[in-house]
């Protein structure tokens, strides 16, 4: 499709001699919210790092709006409209909340300035109450809000979140999901990893499951049968042919849901 915002073809990524991503084809469309699922150690975070140029693939191709960025430096990919919220947050602890936000402010890749300082604070009112606090003084949930807010200050076309609610208290976790819902309603393109599969299914239109470095399944939220948390028969055709048969695809999805406690 010509309107893919981010796309990969035949991506193979290694850590030393360890083959992590295996022939990954992945696509994200403008305005889409996509959940990236899979058990721990299956290659989800490696895929995000490869998209951002933090890890270089040994073969394959990454494109951003049709432009090959496989070997582009990370700052060029970021300036091209991709904002990355890594696992572990990565805020500047010695800067205040306000400084963390203001230092990231810039127009987007298309010159858009949809996300202003004021709009970010409206979206995350907790941050407005702590503007003069240092980053290290914030709770884990507040730090995550700050990281997302800082990413939005770059006015990205794509917001990528790795483990969006990892380690957060239930109430704070719900605040993050609520904010992501607001971003989705505003038309923000989102790619998110999180272990709370039930919430991913609610918020995202489409999902990709990674199993042992391969794309095991791609489909819509409707492809999950909510009565039994199995794969609906009509999505069997979405199986990556030659990699997994229909029954194995169902097993992979079932295992993913078991890990999430939904089976």
N, C-alpha and C positions, 0 to 999 in steps of 0.2 A: 504494500500500500504506500502511496506517495505521502500520506499525511501522518506517517509514524513520526513521533517526536524523538523517541530513542529507539534504536533497533540494534540487535546483534545478529550476526550470521556466523555459525560454525565456530563459536568461541571456545578456545582451549587455553586454560590458565593453570600454571604450575606454581608451587612453592618448592623450589629446588627440584628434586626428582619426583615429588608428589604431584600427581595429576589431579587437580581439584575440579575444574570445570571441564566438561566433556561435550564438545560439539553443541554448545548452547545457542539456540535461536530464541530470541526474546524481543517483544515489541510492546511499546507503550504509546498510546494515542493521546493527542491533546484533550484536556478536560477529563481524562479518565482517572479513576482511583483504582489502583491495582495492588492486591495483596500478594506478597511473596512468602510462600509457606514451605515448610520442611522441618525435619528434625534437626537438632544441633549437629554441626559438623558436616552438613550436606552441601555447603558451598554458597549459601544465600549471601552472607556478608562479603564473600570473595567476589560474587557477581557485582554487588554494589561498588566495591573498590575498583573493580575492573572498568565499570562504567565511568567512574570518576578519574581514571588514569592513575590511581594510587598503586595499582598492580597492573603490570603489563601482560597481555595475553601472548602466548607463544605463537598462536595462529588464530585466524578468524578476524572479524571486523566489527567495530562499534561505530554507529553513525548517529549524529545529532542533527535533526531536520534534514536528513539526506547527505550531510557532509561527513566524510570519514574523519573521526577523531581518535582512531585506534592508538595512534602514537602522539597525540596532542598532550602537552603538559596539563596538569590538573587545573592550573589557574585559567587556562584558555577554556576548558570545559565549564568551569564555574562562571566565567564571564559570558559564556554562550547561553547561560540561563538555567544552569543546574545547581541547586542548593542541596547540600548534603549534611544531614544531622546524624553524626556517627554514634555508635554505641559508646557510652561513656561520656557523651555530651561535649566535652572539650571547650568549656567556657573559659574566659580569662578571669581567674579567681582574684587577681589583684586589681581588677577594674570594677567600677560600680555597674549596677544594672543599666543605668543610662548610658554609660560609656561603652558597654558591650553592644548596645543597640545602635548607637549613633555611629560608631566606628565602621559598621557594616553597611551603612546606608548608601545606596547608589541606584541609578536607573537600571531597569532590566535590559536584556539583550535587544529588545525592540524599542527601547527608549521609554518604556512604560514606567510610571511611578505610582502604581496602584496601592502599594503598601508603604504608608507613611509611618512615622514615629507614633503619631496620635492613633492611627488605626490599629497598630500592633498593641498598644496599651489598652485600647477598647476591647480587643480580642482576648488579652490576658490581663484582666484588671488586678490580679495579684502583683504583677510586676509594677504597676502604677503606684502601688502602696510601698514599694521597696526600691525606689529609684536610686537612692543614695547608699543602699547596702552593697557591700562587696560581693562578688560572685561566690566566694567561699563561704559567705554567711547564709546563703540560701539553702532551703531544703532540697532534697533530690527532685521533687516534683517541680519546685520553682526553677531549679536549674534547667530542667527539661523544657519548661515553658520559655525560659530565656534563650535556650539554644534554638528552639523553633522560631521564636520571635526574631532573633538575630538573622536566621536564614531568610525569613520573609522580608527583612529590610533590604535584601539584595534584589527584591522584586523578581523572583525566579519564574521561569516557565514550568519547571519541574521541581517539586520538593521531595527529596528522598530521605526516608527515616529508617534507621537501623535500630530495631528493638525500641519502638516508640514509647512503651510503658514499662520497660523492664525495671524491676526493683521498686516500683512505686506503690504507695499505699492505695487501697481500693478507691477511696474518695478522690484522690488526686488523679488516679488512673482514669476515672470517669470524666474528670475535667479535661484531660488530654483528648479523650475520644470525642467529647463534645466540641472541643475546638477544631479537631480534624473534620468533624461533620460540618462545621461552619465554613471551613476552607473549601470543602467539597462543594457546598452550595454556592460558594462564590466562583466556582469554575476552576479552582486551582488543580493542576495535574499533580497527583500524589502517587508515589511508589513507597510502600510501607512493609516492613517486616515486624511482626509481633507474634508472641506465642499465644496470645488470646484469640484463637481462631474464630470463636463465635462472634467476637466483635469485628474481626476482619471481614467475615462473611456479611455482616450487616452493613458495613460502611463501603466496601469495595464492590464495584460491578464485576470485575474479573480477577482471576487468581492464577498464579503459576506455582506449581509445586516442584521443588528441586529434590531429587533423590540421588545420592551418591554422585553429585556433580552433573546430573543430566536433568533435562526437563521431562518429568514423569507425566505431568498433566497440565493442561491449560484450559480454562473455561470460565463460565460465568457463575455467580453466586447461585443462580437458579439450578446449576448443575449438581448442587448438593441437595439430596432429598432430606428435608428437615424432619420427616417422620421417623427416620431410622439412621440418619447421618451416614448414608451410603451414597455411592455415586449413581445418579439417575441414569437409566439405560440410554437415553438420547445423547449423552455426552461421551459415550464410549468411542465414537468416531474421532474425538479430539485427542485420543492417545497418540503419542509420538511414535509413529509406525517404525518398526525396526528396532526400537529401543525397549518398549514394553508392550506386551499383549494386553488385551482388555482386562483379563482377570488380574494380572500383575498390577495394572494401573489402579484397579479397585483396591487392591491390597495396600498400595502406597498411600492412597488417600485415606483409607481406613486407619493405617498406622499413624498418619499425621493427626487425625482426629483423636485417636487414642491418647497420644502424647498430650494433646490439649485438654483431655478429660471430657470430651464431648461424646464419646461412643457409649 
